[in-house]
Amino acid sequence: MRQLIEAGCHFGHNTRRWNPRMKQYLFGVRDGVHIIDLQQSVPLLQRAMQAVHDVTAAGGRVLFVGTKRQAQDLVKEYAERCGQYYVNHRWLGGTLTNWKTVSHSIKRLKELEERLKNTETLQGLTKKEQLTLQREQEKLDRSLGGIKDMGGLPDILFVIDTNKEADPTGITYPVPGNDDAIRAVKLYCELVANTVLEGIQDEMKTAGVDVGEAEAAVETLPAADGAEDIGDQGDKPRVTVVKKPSRNRPRGPKKADAPAAEPALEAGE
């Protein structure tokens, strides 16, 4: 509760622009601004975090989504920190319902990345052709860069501001809260990222992996492929996050035929 208050999560939208469907989550009005009832938000947030934990502990994928300006950098940062996936530029229609087509675009993105890395291939192209390829690669990367290694549909979505003026309809685990303040968005992302890491740890324990031994090995070895050194964080201890390897193993029925994942968490008023 204190963390939410300090981050300003209790401030809602102006009374002139709000969604009546959020009325049940409001505490009152102050200076023309709705105040969100955090006594409801706290248990709803805990329920959503438990759902994220259960998914990751079972080996599932989490997709962080936040395309508004305040959330773009934070969504990318915390998704990468916990080894998950993200969309922070523009949500492409059919990302969940037409994964086969999206997969073709991801394949094209990877082909462009390989071509642009190959100096021999670039030497045979004019500057204009190189620029055209680079622009196409940048455009695809903005929309698909965060999901290019996902390998299939996500198992759960964490969404900042699912709809304009915060419509909780259709959200499996709605969490009323300020979705405009950077501090509030950062808190949501941090809580979910930590929950994902806890779920991954529990998955490793279930698989018989000695987590303590693995952490000791990480501390004594330099950062390698798949490891990210967060660095010195002031008074906080140095943190090294080991990213999970990409899953290319079969996961039951084809993902193209699987039902679309439902959003996990919606922060907004």
Contacts in CASP RR format, 6 or more apart in sequence:
PFRMAT RR
TARGET T0000
AUTHOR 0000-0000-0000
METHOD contacts of the structure
MODEL  1
MRQLIEAGCHFGHNTRRWNPRMKQYLFGVRDGVHIIDLQQSVPLLQRAMQ
AVHDVTAAGGRVLFVGTKRQAQDLVKEYAERCGQYYVNHRWLGGTLTNWK
TVSHSIKRLKELEERLKNTETLQGLTKKEQLTLQREQEKLDRSLGGIKDM
GGLPDILFVIDTNKEADPTGITYPVPGNDDAIRAVKLYCELVANTVLEGI
QDEMKTAGVDVGEAEAAVETLPAADGAEDIGDQGDKPRVTVVKKPSRNRP
RGPKKADAPAAEPALEAGE
1 38 0 8 1.000
1 39 0 8 1.000
1 42 0 8 1.000
3 187 0 8 1.000
4 10 0 8 1.000
4 38 0 8 1.000
4 41 0 8 1.000
4 42 0 8 1.000
4 45 0 8 1.000
4 177 0 8 1.000
4 184 0 8 1.000
4 187 0 8 1.000
5 38 0 8 1.000
6 183 0 8 1.000
7 178 0 8 1.000
7 181 0 8 1.000
7 183 0 8 1.000
7 184 0 8 1.000
7 186 0 8 1.000
7 187 0 8 1.000
8 178 0 8 1.000
8 181 0 8 1.000
8 183 0 8 1.000
8 184 0 8 1.000
9 36 0 8 1.000
9 38 0 8 1.000
9 41 0 8 1.000
9 177 0 8 1.000
9 178 0 8 1.000
9 181 0 8 1.000
9 184 0 8 1.000
9 187 0 8 1.000
9 267 0 8 1.000
10 27 0 8 1.000
10 35 0 8 1.000
10 36 0 8 1.000
10 38 0 8 1.000
10 177 0 8 1.000
10 178 0 8 1.000
11 33 0 8 1.000
11 35 0 8 1.000
11 36 0 8 1.000
11 178 0 8 1.000
11 181 0 8 1.000
12 18 0 8 1.000
12 33 0 8 1.000
12 34 0 8 1.000
12 35 0 8 1.000
12 36 0 8 1.000
12 177 0 8 1.000
12 178 0 8 1.000
12 268 0 8 1.000
12 269 0 8 1.000
13 33 0 8 1.000
13 34 0 8 1.000
13 165 0 8 1.000
13 166 0 8 1.000
13 269 0 8 1.000
14 32 0 8 1.000
14 33 0 8 1.000
14 34 0 8 1.000
15 29 0 8 1.000
15 32 0 8 1.000
15 33 0 8 1.000
15 34 0 8 1.000
17 165 0 8 1.000
18 34 0 8 1.000
18 165 0 8 1.000
18 166 0 8 1.000
18 269 0 8 1.000
19 165 0 8 1.000
19 166 0 8 1.000
19 167 0 8 1.000
19 269 0 8 1.000
21 167 0 8 1.000
21 168 0 8 1.000
21 169 0 8 1.000
22 34 0 8 1.000
22 166 0 8 1.000
22 168 0 8 1.000
22 176 0 8 1.000
22 269 0 8 1.000
24 40 0 8 1.000
25 36 0 8 1.000
25 37 0 8 1.000
25 40 0 8 1.000
25 41 0 8 1.000
25 168 0 8 1.000
25 176 0 8 1.000
25 269 0 8 1.000
26 34 0 8 1.000
26 35 0 8 1.000
26 36 0 8 1.000
26 37 0 8 1.000
26 269 0 8 1.000
27 35 0 8 1.000
27 36 0 8 1.000
27 37 0 8 1.000
27 38 0 8 1.000
28 34 0 8 1.000
28 35 0 8 1.000
28 37 0 8 1.000
29 35 0 8 1.000
34 269 0 8 1.000
36 176 0 8 1.000
36 177 0 8 1.000
36 178 0 8 1.000
36 269 0 8 1.000
37 176 0 8 1.000
38 177 0 8 1.000
40 176 0 8 1.000
41 175 0 8 1.000
41 176 0 8 1.000
41 177 0 8 1.000
44 173 0 8 1.000
44 174 0 8 1.000
44 175 0 8 1.000
44 176 0 8 1.000
45 175 0 8 1.000
45 191 0 8 1.000
45 265 0 8 1.000
47 173 0 8 1.000
48 173 0 8 1.000
48 175 0 8 1.000
48 264 0 8 1.000
48 265 0 8 1.000
49 191 0 8 1.000
49 192 0 8 1.000
49 195 0 8 1.000
51 156 0 8 1.000
51 172 0 8 1.000
51 173 0 8 1.000
51 264 0 8 1.000
52 62 0 8 1.000
52 156 0 8 1.000
52 158 0 8 1.000
52 192 0 8 1.000
52 195 0 8 1.000
52 196 0 8 1.000
52 264 0 8 1.000
52 265 0 8 1.000
53 195 0 8 1.000
53 196 0 8 1.000
53 198 0 8 1.000
53 199 0 8 1.000
53 202 0 8 1.000
55 61 0 8 1.000
55 62 0 8 1.000
55 155 0 8 1.000
55 156 0 8 1.000
55 264 0 8 1.000
56 62 0 8 1.000
56 195 0 8 1.000
56 196 0 8 1.000
56 198 0 8 1.000
56 199 0 8 1.000
56 200 0 8 1.000
56 203 0 8 1.000
57 199 0 8 1.000
57 200 0 8 1.000
57 202 0 8 1.000
57 203 0 8 1.000
57 206 0 8 1.000
58 155 0 8 1.000
58 203 0 8 1.000
59 155 0 8 1.000
59 200 0 8 1.000
59 203 0 8 1.000
59 247 0 8 1.000
60 154 0 8 1.000
60 155 0 8 1.000
60 156 0 8 1.000
61 84 0 8 1.000
61 85 0 8 1.000
61 150 0 8 1.000
61 152 0 8 1.000
61 153 0 8 1.000
61 154 0 8 1.000
61 155 0 8 1.000
61 156 0 8 1.000
61 247 0 8 1.000
62 79 0 8 1.000
62 82 0 8 1.000
62 84 0 8 1.000
62 85 0 8 1.000
62 154 0 8 1.000
62 155 0 8 1.000
62 156 0 8 1.000
62 157 0 8 1.000
62 158 0 8 1.000
62 192 0 8 1.000
62 196 0 8 1.000
62 264 0 8 1.000
63 84 0 8 1.000
63 85 0 8 1.000
63 86 0 8 1.000
63 87 0 8 1.000
63 147 0 8 1.000
63 150 0 8 1.000
63 154 0 8 1.000
63 156 0 8 1.000
63 157 0 8 1.000
63 158 0 8 1.000
63 261 0 8 1.000
64 75 0 8 1.000
64 76 0 8 1.000
64 78 0 8 1.000
64 79 0 8 1.000
64 84 0 8 1.000
64 85 0 8 1.000
64 86 0 8 1.000
64 87 0 8 1.000
64 88 0 8 1.000
64 158 0 8 1.000
64 189 0 8 1.000
64 192 0 8 1.000
65 75 0 8 1.000
65 86 0 8 1.000
65 87 0 8 1.000
65 88 0 8 1.000
65 91 0 8 1.000
65 157 0 8 1.000
65 158 0 8 1.000
65 159 0 8 1.000
65 160 0 8 1.000
65 263 0 8 1.000
66 72 0 8 1.000
66 75 0 8 1.000
66 86 0 8 1.000
66 87 0 8 1.000
66 88 0 8 1.000
66 159 0 8 1.000
66 160 0 8 1.000
66 161 0 8 1.000
67 87 0 8 1.000
67 88 0 8 1.000
67 89 0 8 1.000
67 90 0 8 1.000
67 91 0 8 1.000
68 160 0 8 1.000
68 161 0 8 1.000
68 179 0 8 1.000
70 179 0 8 1.000
70 180 0 8 1.000
70 181 0 8 1.000
70 182 0 8 1.000
70 185 0 8 1.000
71 88 0 8 1.000
71 160 0 8 1.000
71 161 0 8 1.000
71 179 0 8 1.000
71 185 0 8 1.000
71 189 0 8 1.000
72 88 0 8 1.000
72 89 0 8 1.000
73 88 0 8 1.000
74 182 0 8 1.000
74 185 0 8 1.000
74 186 0 8 1.000
74 189 0 8 1.000
75 86 0 8 1.000
75 87 0 8 1.000
75 88 0 8 1.000
75 160 0 8 1.000
75 189 0 8 1.000
76 86 0 8 1.000
76 88 0 8 1.000
76 146 0 8 1.000
77 189 0 8 1.000
78 189 0 8 1.000
78 190 0 8 1.000
78 192 0 8 1.000
78 193 0 8 1.000
79 85 0 8 1.000
79 86 0 8 1.000
79 146 0 8 1.000
79 193 0 8 1.000
80 86 0 8 1.000
80 228 0 8 1.000
81 193 0 8 1.000
81 228 0 8 1.000
81 230 0 8 1.000
81 241 0 8 1.000
82 193 0 8 1.000
82 194 0 8 1.000
82 196 0 8 1.000
82 197 0 8 1.000
82 200 0 8 1.000
82 241 0 8 1.000
83 196 0 8 1.000
83 241 0 8 1.000
83 243 0 8 1.000
83 244 0 8 1.000
84 193 0 8 1.000
84 196 0 8 1.000
85 146 0 8 1.000
85 147 0 8 1.000
85 149 0 8 1.000
85 150 0 8 1.000
85 154 0 8 1.000
86 146 0 8 1.000
86 147 0 8 1.000
87 95 0 8 1.000
87 143 0 8 1.000
87 146 0 8 1.000
87 147 0 8 1.000
88 146 0 8 1.000
89 142 0 8 1.000
89 143 0 8 1.000
90 142 0 8 1.000
90 143 0 8 1.000
92 102 0 8 1.000
92 105 0 8 1.000
92 143 0 8 1.000
92 144 0 8 1.000
94 101 0 8 1.000
94 102 0 8 1.000
95 102 0 8 1.000
95 147 0 8 1.000
96 153 0 8 1.000
96 154 0 8 1.000
96 260 0 8 1.000
96 261 0 8 1.000
97 260 0 8 1.000
99 152 0 8 1.000
99 153 0 8 1.000
99 255 0 8 1.000
99 256 0 8 1.000
100 256 0 8 1.000
102 144 0 8 1.000
102 147 0 8 1.000
103 151 0 8 1.000
103 152 0 8 1.000
105 140 0 8 1.000
105 144 0 8 1.000
106 144 0 8 1.000
106 147 0 8 1.000
106 148 0 8 1.000
108 140 0 8 1.000
109 137 0 8 1.000
109 140 0 8 1.000
109 141 0 8 1.000
109 144 0 8 1.000
109 145 0 8 1.000
109 148 0 8 1.000
110 148 0 8 1.000
112 133 0 8 1.000
112 136 0 8 1.000
112 137 0 8 1.000
112 140 0 8 1.000
113 137 0 8 1.000
115 121 0 8 1.000
115 122 0 8 1.000
115 133 0 8 1.000
116 122 0 8 1.000
116 130 0 8 1.000
116 133 0 8 1.000
116 134 0 8 1.000
116 137 0 8 1.000
122 130 0 8 1.000
125 133 0 8 1.000
149 246 0 8 1.000
151 246 0 8 1.000
151 247 0 8 1.000
151 248 0 8 1.000
151 255 0 8 1.000
152 255 0 8 1.000
153 255 0 8 1.000
153 258 0 8 1.000
153 260 0 8 1.000
153 261 0 8 1.000
154 261 0 8 1.000
155 261 0 8 1.000
156 261 0 8 1.000
156 262 0 8 1.000
156 264 0 8 1.000
157 261 0 8 1.000
157 262 0 8 1.000
157 263 0 8 1.000
157 264 0 8 1.000
158 192 0 8 1.000
158 263 0 8 1.000
158 264 0 8 1.000
158 265 0 8 1.000
159 171 0 8 1.000
159 263 0 8 1.000
159 264 0 8 1.000
159 265 0 8 1.000
159 266 0 8 1.000
160 179 0 8 1.000
160 185 0 8 1.000
160 188 0 8 1.000
160 189 0 8 1.000
160 266 0 8 1.000
160 267 0 8 1.000
160 268 0 8 1.000
161 179 0 8 1.000
161 266 0 8 1.000
161 267 0 8 1.000
161 268 0 8 1.000
162 171 0 8 1.000
162 263 0 8 1.000
162 266 0 8 1.000
166 176 0 8 1.000
166 179 0 8 1.000
166 266 0 8 1.000
166 268 0 8 1.000
166 269 0 8 1.000
168 174 0 8 1.000
168 176 0 8 1.000
168 266 0 8 1.000
170 262 0 8 1.000
170 263 0 8 1.000
171 263 0 8 1.000
171 265 0 8 1.000
171 266 0 8 1.000
172 262 0 8 1.000
172 263 0 8 1.000
172 264 0 8 1.000
173 263 0 8 1.000
173 264 0 8 1.000
173 265 0 8 1.000
173 266 0 8 1.000
174 265 0 8 1.000
174 266 0 8 1.000
175 188 0 8 1.000
175 265 0 8 1.000
175 266 0 8 1.000
175 267 0 8 1.000
175 268 0 8 1.000
176 267 0 8 1.000
176 268 0 8 1.000
176 269 0 8 1.000
177 184 0 8 1.000
177 267 0 8 1.000
177 268 0 8 1.000
177 269 0 8 1.000
178 184 0 8 1.000
178 267 0 8 1.000
178 268 0 8 1.000
178 269 0 8 1.000
179 185 0 8 1.000
179 267 0 8 1.000
179 268 0 8 1.000
179 269 0 8 1.000
184 267 0 8 1.000
185 267 0 8 1.000
188 265 0 8 1.000
188 267 0 8 1.000
192 265 0 8 1.000
197 241 0 8 1.000
200 244 0 8 1.000
201 211 0 8 1.000
204 211 0 8 1.000
204 214 0 8 1.000
205 211 0 8 1.000
214 242 0 8 1.000
218 227 0 8 1.000
218 240 0 8 1.000
218 242 0 8 1.000
219 240 0 8 1.000
223 229 0 8 1.000
223 240 0 8 1.000
226 242 0 8 1.000
226 243 0 8 1.000
226 245 0 8 1.000
227 240 0 8 1.000
227 241 0 8 1.000
227 242 0 8 1.000
227 243 0 8 1.000
228 240 0 8 1.000
228 241 0 8 1.000
228 243 0 8 1.000
229 238 0 8 1.000
229 240 0 8 1.000
230 238 0 8 1.000
230 239 0 8 1.000
230 240 0 8 1.000
230 241 0 8 1.000
231 238 0 8 1.000
231 239 0 8 1.000
232 238 0 8 1.000
233 239 0 8 1.000
END
